[in-house]
Amino acid sequence: MLRGSVKYIVAACLISLGARGHQGPTVDAELVLPIFLKIITYDENFEPGSIDTVDICTVYDRAVTRSYDQLRQIERYLADNSGLTIAGVAVRHRVVSCDSLETALANIKDDEYHLMIITSVGSDRIATLVKEARDHDVRTFSLDPAYVELGITIGIKAQTKGQLILVNLDSSREEGSRFSAHLLRLCQIVGDSD
């Protein structure tokens, strides 16, 4: 599952997203999640032969209603796609509140690829989430594209004519990712100090 050319899959997803006419600042999680999952296969440090599980940790904020809505969308997508694998590696999903993230990350395993999906949380929480992710080699993806400029690695921005993948290269390097040039040509680069 989720195999094939990233150019065509991402382009198809972007066309599909644009056809739905979403004009808000964020894109529905059910539409973005397949793109996020495809993107990790273009991280040159994603090595399916050396990991047992792709661990998706969705982080939500109890104080933000939109965060719960996005969490439900993610859970619905994963329930509709039970048995999901990425490059033959099983996917596991966990839900963690912002307040309990440090404890949840303290128990992660080395033989897994860790992905944190950040829902709409209070912007004052982003610096802490970024620090925790970097301390534990967790890749960060956000449903709110504004967070990419605050240090989250990947986001999807809604536009009039489809969606745009945003990549913060500085953040990706600090988290331990090396995205392929093929993928990066399809994205808007944010935060590239090299």
Residue, then its C-alpha position, 0 to 999 in steps of 0.5 A: m500500500l502507498r507505493g508508486s511514484v510520489k510525483y503522481i500520487v502527490a499530484a493526484c492528492l493535490i488535485s483531489l484536495g483542490a476539487r473539494g473546494h476547501q478554502g480554510p486555513t487548514v485542510d481536512a485531516e482525512l485528506v492530508l493523512p495519506i499525503f503525510l504517509k506517502i511523504i515519509t517514504y521519501d525520507e532517505n532515513f526511512e528504512p523499512g527493512s530495519i524497523d518493525t512499526v511506523d508509530i503515528c502519535t497524534v497530538y491534540d490540545r484539550a483546550v482547542t475544539r478544532s483539535y478534537d475535530q481533527l483527531r476524530q478525522i484522523e481516527r476515522y481515516l485510520a479505522d477505514n484503512s485498518g491494516l494500513t502498511i507503509a512500504g510493508v511496515a505496519v502502522r500503529h496509531r496512538v493519541v496523546s494530549c499535549d500535556s502527556l507528550e513527554t511521558a508518551l515519548a519516553n517509552i518509544k522504541d528504537d526499532e520504529y519510525h516515529l511520526m507526530i501529527i500535530t492537530s490545531v493546538g495553542s501556538d504557545r505549545i509548538a516550541t515544546l512539541v518541537k523540542e520533544a520531537r527533536d529530543h526523541d528523533v520524532r518527525t513532525f507533521s502539522l494539520d495547521p500550515a502556520y506551524v511549519e514556520l514555527g519549527i514543525t517539519i511538514g504541513i499542507k497549505a490550502q490554496t485557491k487552486g489545490q494544496l501546497i506541501l510546506v517543508n521546513l528543511d532546518s527542522s527536518r534535519e534536526e529531526g533526522s530526516r533527509f527528504s529526497a530531491h524528487l519530493l522537495r521539487l514538489c514542495q515549498i521550502v521554508g527554513d533552509s539555512d544551508 
